[in-house]
């Protein structure tokens, strides 16, 4: 199984988990991560966002899953160096 690493664009908090449809839903969406455009926010920063920008919605589950999928694809392109 491939591992994906995600990090919050605001505070840098990170999470690492095996990449699959169910693990993205369990480890990201259900734990409160969210996104805006192509960046991710941890649950704490999502709460901060809602306090300081109550009129501006985040991307929601569908966009957040897309962001994680893109991160995994970028990390697993053919010819990419693995350390």
N, C-alpha and C positions, 0 to 999 in steps of 0.2 A: 504494500500500500504506500502511496505517496503522501508526504507530509506537506502541509501548507502552513506558512507563518503569516499572521496578520498583525498589524500594529495600528494603534490609534493615531490619527493625523494630528490631534491636538496635544495629547499628553505623552504619547509613546508607549503606553501600556500594550503588551503583546500577548498573543495566544498562539499556540502551535497544536495542530491536531491532524489526524489522518484525513486525507481528502476523499470525501464521498458525498453524495447528495444528503444522506441522513446526518452525517457529521457536520456539514455546513449549517443545516437547519438547527441541530442540537447545540452546537458550540458557538454559533454566531447569532442567529436570529432569536432563538428562544432565550438566550442569555442577555439579550438587550442591546447588542451591537446594532448600529444603524449607519447610514451613509448619506452623503450629499455629493452628487456627481460621481466622481471616481475615487473619493476618499472615504475611509472608515472612521467611525467614532465608537469608543468603548461605552459601556453603559453609564459610567459616571459623567462622561463628556456629553452624552445624549441628554442627560438630565440638565446639565449646565446649558446646553443649546436651548432647551425648552424654556429655561428661565430667562435667558437674555434675548432670545428671538422667538417669542411665542407666536408671532404671525407668520413665521417662515417654517414650512414643513420640511422634514428630512425625507430621504428617498424611499424609505420603507423596505420591507422584506425582499421584494422582487429585485430592486436595484442593489441592495446589499449583497444578495446572492450573486448577482452579475459581477460586482466588484471583486468578490472573493474568487470567482471563477477566472476572471482576468489575471488576478495575482498568481493563481496556480498555473495558468497557461504561460505567463511570462517566465515563471521559474522553471518550466519544463519544456521550453522550446528545444527542438533538435539542435545539437551542436553547442548547447549551453554548457559552460564549465561548471562542474560540481566540486566543491571543496569538502 
